[in-house]
Amino acid sequence: MKKFYLSIAAFVAVCGVSAQSLPGTQEMKDYEPSVFIAGHKGRSANDSILIQEAVRHYFETRMTGFQQSHLPQFVITGRDNKFLFGIGGFVNFRTAYDFDGMVDNTDFITYDIPVPGNYASRQKFRMDASTSRLFFKAIANTKALGRVTTYIETDFRGDNHVLRLRYAYISFKGWLFGQNATTFCDLNASPTTIDFEGPNAYTFGFNTMIRYTHAFNDHWSLGAALEMPQISATTTENLRTIPQRLPDLPLYVQFNWGENGNSHIRASAVFRDLYYHSVTLDKNKSAFGWGTQLSTGIQFLRKWNFYGQAIYGKGISPYIQDISDVGLDLVPDPRNNGKLQTLPMFGWFGALQYNISNRVFCSTGYSQVRLFSENGFRNANPNVYRLAQYVFANVFVNITPSCQAAVEYLYGTRRNMNLEKNHANRIQAMIQYNF
């Protein structure tokens, strides 16, 4: 069985918006994946049709938005496009310098600004290549299930820079099974940043799930999922977490408009049952967690993009970047030593992007997260996080279709319940090559 190499010329494709690509410059006219066709003895009249169909399948099953990878550079297809396999990834290098206050993390997580600061938390130089990425995507066109997409993506953000699983899912007929970005996250509502975390109020995160999505027409769509509960609680000797019994339930409805549906607004909600054990009462108890969110991405005046989001709820810290996994889903109730409580939390951000050309854009934005006190929690926990702010400004440049570079400035503050605060500054640069 002879294989031969064919490249696609003059093909216009939409590149998925990621934290390293150019959102708002979606038509990458010089995107030319290499397509290998198996099962042919030589060139035939159907070659160009096979190539166009292969590209269409990858184009229609792509994910766009925050931190999403580009389309694969290499695609293998068989006769009639019954099975397609794509390979891609990138090498990403970042260097950063913190000054006049630092963040005790590779990423600019405002929760990790030391409060109070000291002589060791004023400046720091760092370099990082752990966000480099590999992905594999297979598409099977079947009679029983229609188009079945399987996708695996990894980066090197595991312990000691070992491979970490980002995505691993199977999808068909609107259903998705596996690990993906949480359904409560609006991938196309976030601005592009070098910073791997992005705005501190953003709801990005990975989860294992069963999800169903449906588009009614070009404007209206909805989604709902059952997702693995991730509980982060502050416990005591008398209050302990136990295995969770019910999945989280996130859902959304979205309206698209504009050229190619490039603008949208989404309303989302999430509902949670958080279980724990009270030693004092010798009972298993639960607290109800819930959240609401409004998010949007709007393209206007041809070269401008606006991104925004507001989120409010109780017991939803895993869905807010800045306070995920820091013990704020459930906290002790100072007025009842046999009870854990959920606290109200709120976050929002807004960002503007100006597309200078097809290869260059600049953006800036502001984000804020706030944790509220209930039942005397503030007085009993004066050193706990209360409010954080995140400000960014950057410039991204596509040097070639496969190579991007960027520079970014970040400023952040953290304030505790006792009003003690500190701030940090960072300047960083990035270069990335897609393969």
C-alpha positions as CSV (number, residue, x, y, z in Angstrom):
1,M,0.0,0.0,0.0
2,K,1.7,3.1,-1.2
3,K,1.5,6.4,0.7
4,F,2.2,9.7,-0.8
5,Y,2.5,13.3,0.5
6,L,0.1,16.0,-0.5
7,S,-0.1,19.6,0.8
8,I,-3.0,22.0,0.7
9,A,-2.4,25.3,-0.9
10,A,-4.6,28.4,-0.7
11,F,-6.8,26.9,2.0
12,V,-8.4,29.3,4.4
13,A,-8.9,27.8,7.9
14,V,-10.0,29.1,11.2
15,C,-7.3,28.7,13.9
16,G,-8.5,27.9,17.4
17,V,-8.0,30.9,19.8
18,S,-5.5,30.0,22.5
19,A,-3.3,31.7,25.0
20,Q,-0.6,31.9,22.3
21,S,-2.5,32.6,19.1
22,L,-4.3,35.5,17.6
23,P,-8.0,35.6,18.5
24,G,-9.8,38.0,16.3
25,T,-7.5,37.0,13.4
26,Q,-9.3,33.7,12.8
27,E,-8.8,33.3,9.1
28,M,-5.2,32.1,8.8
29,K,-4.9,32.0,5.0
30,D,-1.4,30.6,5.1
31,Y,-2.4,27.6,7.3
32,E,-1.4,24.6,5.1
33,P,-1.5,21.2,6.9
34,S,0.2,18.3,5.3
35,V,-2.2,15.4,4.4
36,F,-1.1,11.8,3.9
37,I,-3.6,9.7,2.0
38,A,-3.3,5.9,2.5
39,G,-4.7,3.3,0.2
40,H,-3.9,4.8,-3.2
41,K,-1.6,3.4,-5.8
42,G,-1.0,6.9,-7.2
43,R,-2.6,10.3,-7.7
44,S,-6.2,10.3,-8.6
45,A,-8.9,12.8,-9.4
46,N,-10.4,12.2,-6.0
47,D,-7.3,13.4,-4.1
48,S,-8.3,17.0,-3.8
49,I,-11.8,16.0,-2.6
50,L,-10.3,13.7,0.0
51,I,-8.1,16.5,1.2
52,Q,-10.9,19.1,1.4
53,E,-13.1,16.6,3.3
54,A,-10.3,15.8,5.8
55,V,-9.7,19.5,6.5
56,R,-13.5,20.1,6.9
57,H,-13.8,17.3,9.5
58,Y,-10.9,18.8,11.6
59,F,-12.3,22.3,11.1
60,E,-15.8,21.4,12.3
61,T,-14.6,19.5,15.3
62,R,-12.1,22.0,16.6
63,M,-12.4,23.7,20.0
64,T,-11.7,27.5,20.1
65,G,-11.0,29.8,22.9
66,F,-8.8,30.1,25.9
67,Q,-5.6,27.9,25.8
68,Q,-6.9,25.8,22.9
69,S,-4.4,24.3,20.5
70,H,-4.1,25.0,16.9
71,L,-5.3,22.7,14.1
72,P,-3.0,19.7,13.5
73,Q,-0.2,20.2,11.1
74,F,-0.1,16.6,10.0
75,V,-3.2,14.6,9.0
76,I,-3.4,11.0,7.9
77,T,-6.6,9.9,6.1
78,G,-7.8,6.7,4.5
79,R,-10.0,6.1,1.5
80,D,-13.4,7.9,1.8
81,N,-12.3,9.7,5.0
82,K,-13.7,6.9,7.1
83,F,-10.8,7.4,9.6
84,L,-8.6,10.4,10.1
85,F,-5.7,10.9,12.5
86,G,-4.0,14.2,13.3
87,I,-0.9,15.0,15.3
88,G,0.2,18.4,16.6
89,G,1.6,20.4,19.5
90,F,4.0,23.3,20.3
91,V,7.0,24.2,22.2
92,N,6.4,27.2,24.5
93,F,9.2,29.1,26.3
94,R,8.4,31.9,28.8
95,T,10.6,34.1,30.9
96,A,9.5,36.5,33.6
97,Y,10.8,39.0,36.1
98,D,8.8,39.9,39.2
99,F,9.7,43.3,40.8
100,D,8.3,45.5,43.5
101,G,6.6,42.5,45.0
102,M,6.4,38.9,43.6
103,V,3.9,36.1,43.2
104,D,5.0,32.8,44.8
105,N,4.1,30.8,41.7
106,T,5.2,30.2,38.1
107,D,1.8,31.6,37.0
108,F,0.6,35.0,38.1
109,I,-2.0,33.8,40.7
110,T,-2.9,36.7,42.9
111,Y,-3.9,34.4,45.8
112,D,-0.2,33.6,46.0
113,I,1.0,37.2,46.6
114,P,2.6,37.0,50.1
115,V,0.8,39.0,52.8
116,P,2.7,40.6,54.4
117,G,5.7,40.8,52.1
118,N,9.3,40.6,53.3
119,Y,12.9,40.9,52.0
120,A,12.6,37.6,50.1
121,S,9.4,38.4,48.3
122,R,10.4,41.5,46.4
123,Q,12.0,40.2,43.2
124,K,12.4,37.0,41.3
125,F,13.6,35.8,37.9
126,R,12.1,32.7,36.3
127,M,12.0,30.7,33.1
128,D,9.5,28.0,32.1
129,A,8.8,25.6,29.2
130,S,6.3,23.3,31.0
131,T,3.3,24.6,29.0
132,S,4.7,22.9,25.9
133,R,2.1,20.6,24.5
134,L,1.3,17.4,22.5
135,F,-2.1,16.3,21.1
136,F,-3.6,13.5,19.1
137,K,-6.9,13.6,17.4
138,A,-8.8,10.8,15.6
139,I,-12.1,11.1,13.7
140,A,-14.1,8.1,12.6
141,N,-17.1,8.5,10.3
142,T,-19.4,5.6,11.2
143,K,-22.9,4.5,10.2
144,A,-24.2,3.9,13.7
145,L,-22.9,6.9,15.6
146,G,-22.1,9.4,12.8
147,R,-18.8,11.3,13.2
148,V,-17.0,10.1,16.3
149,T,-14.1,12.3,17.6
150,T,-11.5,11.2,20.1
151,Y,-8.9,13.6,21.5
152,I,-6.0,13.4,23.9
153,E,-3.9,16.4,24.9
154,T,-1.0,16.7,27.4
155,D,1.4,19.3,28.7
156,F,4.3,19.1,31.1
157,R,2.7,20.7,34.1
158,G,2.7,17.5,36.2
159,D,5.0,17.1,39.2
160,N,8.7,17.4,38.2
161,H,7.5,18.4,34.7
162,V,6.1,15.0,33.8
163,L,3.2,14.7,31.4
164,R,-0.1,16.0,32.7
165,L,-3.4,15.0,31.1
166,R,-5.4,18.0,29.9
167,Y,-8.0,16.5,27.6
168,A,-9.1,12.9,27.0
169,Y,-12.6,12.5,25.5
170,I,-14.9,10.8,23.1
171,S,-17.7,12.8,21.4
172,F,-20.5,12.0,19.0
173,K,-24.1,13.2,18.3
174,G,-23.8,16.0,20.8
175,W,-22.5,13.7,23.6
176,L,-19.1,13.9,25.2
177,F,-17.5,11.4,27.7
178,G,-14.2,12.0,29.3
179,Q,-12.1,14.9,30.6
180,N,-12.6,18.4,29.1
181,A,-12.8,22.0,30.2
182,T,-15.7,22.3,32.7
183,T,-19.1,23.1,31.1
184,F,-19.3,26.1,33.5
185,C,-16.4,27.6,31.5
186,D,-17.0,29.9,28.5
187,L,-13.8,29.3,26.5
188,N,-14.5,32.2,24.1
189,A,-15.1,34.8,26.8
190,S,-11.5,35.1,28.0
191,P,-8.8,37.4,26.6
192,T,-5.5,36.1,25.5
193,T,-2.6,36.3,28.0
194,I,0.9,34.9,28.2
195,D,0.0,34.2,31.8
196,F,-1.1,30.5,31.8
197,E,-3.9,31.2,34.4
198,G,-5.4,34.3,32.7
199,P,-7.7,36.6,34.6
200,N,-8.1,35.7,38.3
201,A,-11.9,35.6,38.1
202,Y,-12.0,33.3,35.0
203,T,-13.7,29.9,35.4
204,F,-11.3,27.8,33.5
205,G,-10.5,24.3,34.7
206,F,-10.5,20.6,33.7
207,N,-13.0,18.0,34.9
208,T,-14.2,14.5,34.1
209,M,-17.8,14.5,32.8
210,I,-20.7,13.3,30.7
211,R,-21.9,16.3,28.7
212,Y,-24.6,17.0,26.1
213,T,-24.7,20.0,23.9
214,H,-27.2,21.0,21.2
215,A,-27.4,23.8,18.7
216,F,-31.0,24.7,17.7
217,N,-29.9,27.0,14.9
218,D,-27.1,29.5,14.1
219,H,-28.0,31.6,17.1
220,W,-29.2,29.4,20.0
221,S,-27.4,26.5,21.8
222,L,-27.4,24.9,25.2
223,G,-25.3,22.5,27.2
224,A,-25.6,20.5,30.4
225,A,-23.3,18.0,32.1
226,L,-22.7,15.7,35.1
227,E,-19.2,16.4,36.3
228,M,-16.9,14.9,38.9
229,P,-17.2,16.9,42.2
230,Q,-14.0,18.6,43.3
231,I,-14.2,19.7,46.9
232,S,-11.7,21.9,48.6
233,A,-12.5,22.4,52.3
234,T,-10.9,23.8,55.5
235,T,-11.5,21.2,58.1
236,T,-10.9,20.7,61.9
237,E,-10.6,17.8,64.3
238,N,-14.4,17.9,64.6
239,L,-15.2,18.5,60.9
240,R,-14.0,16.2,58.1
241,T,-14.6,15.8,54.5
242,I,-16.0,12.5,53.2
243,P,-16.4,11.0,49.7
244,Q,-18.9,13.0,47.6
245,R,-22.2,11.3,46.6
246,L,-23.5,13.5,43.7
247,P,-21.9,15.0,40.6
248,D,-21.9,18.7,40.0
249,L,-24.5,19.9,37.5
250,P,-23.4,22.8,35.3
251,L,-25.5,24.0,32.4
252,Y,-25.8,27.0,30.0
253,V,-27.7,28.6,27.2
254,Q,-26.0,30.8,24.6
255,F,-26.9,33.2,21.9
256,N,-24.6,34.0,18.9
257,W,-24.8,36.8,16.5
258,G,-22.6,38.8,14.0
259,E,-20.5,37.7,11.1
260,N,-19.8,33.9,11.3
261,G,-21.3,34.0,14.8
262,N,-18.2,35.8,16.2
263,S,-20.1,37.5,19.0
264,H,-22.0,35.7,21.8
265,I,-23.5,36.0,25.3
266,R,-23.9,33.0,27.6
267,A,-25.9,32.5,30.8
268,S,-24.6,29.6,33.0
269,A,-25.4,28.0,36.3
270,V,-23.9,25.2,38.5
271,F,-25.4,23.3,41.4
272,R,-23.5,21.2,43.9
273,D,-24.1,19.1,47.0
274,L,-21.1,19.3,49.3
275,Y,-20.8,16.4,51.9
276,Y,-18.8,16.4,55.2
277,H,-18.9,14.6,58.6
278,S,-19.5,16.3,61.9
279,V,-17.7,14.5,64.7
280,T,-19.5,16.7,67.2
281,L,-22.9,15.6,66.0
282,D,-21.7,12.2,64.8
283,K,-23.6,12.8,61.5
284,N,-22.8,13.1,57.8
285,K,-24.1,16.4,56.6
286,S,-24.2,18.4,53.4
287,A,-24.2,22.0,52.3
288,F,-25.7,23.3,49.0
289,G,-23.4,25.1,46.6
290,W,-24.6,27.1,43.6
291,G,-23.3,29.6,41.1
292,T,-24.5,31.8,38.3
293,Q,-22.5,33.4,35.5
294,L,-22.9,35.8,32.6
295,S,-20.1,35.8,30.0
296,T,-19.6,37.3,26.6
297,G,-17.2,37.8,23.7
298,I,-18.1,40.6,21.3
299,Q,-16.5,41.7,18.0
300,F,-17.2,45.3,17.0
301,L,-15.8,47.9,14.6
302,R,-14.0,45.1,12.7
303,K,-10.8,45.4,14.7
304,W,-12.0,45.4,18.3
305,N,-13.0,42.6,20.6
306,F,-14.5,42.8,24.1
307,Y,-14.4,40.0,26.6
308,G,-16.2,39.9,29.9
309,Q,-17.6,37.7,32.7
310,A,-19.3,38.0,36.1
311,I,-19.8,35.1,38.5
312,Y,-21.5,34.9,41.9
313,G,-22.3,32.0,44.1
314,K,-21.6,30.0,47.3
315,G,-19.3,27.0,47.6
316,I,-17.9,27.2,44.0
317,S,-14.2,28.0,44.5
318,P,-13.1,25.2,42.1
319,Y,-14.7,27.3,39.3
320,I,-12.8,30.5,40.1
321,Q,-9.2,30.5,39.0
322,D,-7.7,32.5,41.9
323,I,-9.2,30.5,44.8
324,S,-9.4,27.0,43.4
325,D,-8.1,24.2,45.7
326,V,-7.3,26.5,48.7
327,G,-10.0,25.2,51.1
328,L,-12.7,27.8,50.5
329,D,-15.6,25.5,49.3
330,L,-16.5,24.7,52.9
331,V,-15.2,26.5,56.0
332,P,-15.9,26.2,59.7
333,D,-18.9,28.2,61.0
334,P,-17.5,30.2,64.0
335,R,-21.0,30.2,65.7
336,N,-21.5,26.4,65.4
337,N,-18.5,24.1,66.0
338,G,-20.4,21.2,64.5
339,K,-21.0,22.7,61.1
340,L,-19.2,23.7,57.9
341,Q,-20.6,26.6,55.9
342,T,-20.3,27.9,52.3
343,L,-19.3,31.5,51.8
344,P,-20.5,33.9,49.1
345,M,-17.9,34.7,46.4
346,F,-17.9,37.0,43.5
347,G,-15.6,37.7,40.5
348,W,-15.6,39.6,37.3
349,F,-13.4,40.8,34.5
350,G,-13.4,42.9,31.4
351,A,-10.9,43.1,28.6
352,L,-10.4,44.9,25.3
353,Q,-8.3,43.7,22.3
354,Y,-7.3,45.7,19.3
355,N,-6.3,43.8,16.2
356,I,-3.6,45.9,14.6
357,S,-3.2,43.6,11.6
358,N,-3.7,40.0,10.7
359,R,-0.4,39.2,12.5
360,V,-0.4,41.6,15.5
361,F,-2.8,42.5,18.3
362,C,-2.6,44.1,21.7
363,S,-5.0,43.8,24.7
364,T,-5.5,45.0,28.2
365,G,-8.0,44.1,31.0
366,Y,-8.9,44.1,34.7
367,S,-10.2,41.3,36.9
368,Q,-11.3,41.0,40.5
369,V,-12.2,38.2,42.9
370,R,-13.9,38.8,46.3
371,L,-14.7,36.4,49.2
372,F,-17.5,37.5,51.6
373,S,-17.8,36.8,55.3
374,E,-20.7,35.2,57.1
375,N,-21.4,34.3,60.7
376,G,-18.3,36.1,62.0
377,F,-15.9,34.2,59.7
378,R,-13.9,37.4,59.1
379,N,-13.2,38.0,62.8
380,A,-12.3,34.3,63.4
381,N,-10.0,34.2,60.3
382,P,-8.3,37.6,59.9
383,N,-5.5,36.3,57.7
384,V,-7.7,34.6,55.1
385,Y,-8.0,36.0,51.6
386,R,-10.7,38.6,51.0
387,L,-10.0,40.5,47.8
388,A,-7.6,40.3,44.8
389,Q,-7.1,42.4,41.7
390,Y,-5.4,41.4,38.4
391,V,-4.4,43.9,35.6
392,F,-2.7,43.0,32.4
393,A,-1.5,44.5,29.1
394,N,0.2,42.6,26.2
395,V,1.2,42.5,22.6
396,F,1.2,39.3,20.5
397,V,2.9,38.9,17.1
398,N,2.6,36.0,14.6
399,I,6.2,36.0,13.2
400,T,5.3,33.2,10.9
401,P,2.2,31.0,10.6
402,S,3.8,28.6,13.1
403,C,5.8,31.0,15.3
404,Q,4.3,33.5,17.8
405,A,6.0,35.9,20.2
406,A,4.6,38.2,22.9
407,V,5.4,40.5,25.8
408,E,3.2,41.2,28.8
409,Y,3.0,43.3,31.9
410,L,1.0,42.1,35.0
411,Y,0.0,43.9,38.2
412,G,-1.8,42.2,41.1
413,T,-2.9,42.9,44.7
414,R,-4.2,40.7,47.5
415,R,-6.0,41.9,50.6
416,N,-6.9,39.7,53.6
417,M,-9.9,39.8,55.9
418,N,-8.0,42.0,58.4
419,L,-7.4,44.5,55.5
420,E,-3.7,43.8,55.4
421,K,-2.5,43.8,51.8
422,N,0.4,43.5,49.3
423,H,1.0,43.8,45.6
424,A,3.2,42.3,42.8
425,N,4.5,43.3,39.4
426,R,5.6,41.1,36.5
427,I,7.1,41.6,33.1
428,Q,7.3,38.5,30.9
429,A,7.9,37.4,27.3
430,M,7.1,34.3,25.3
431,I,8.0,32.6,22.1
432,Q,6.2,29.5,20.8
433,Y,6.6,27.3,17.8
434,N,3.7,25.1,16.6
435,F,4.3,21.8,14.9
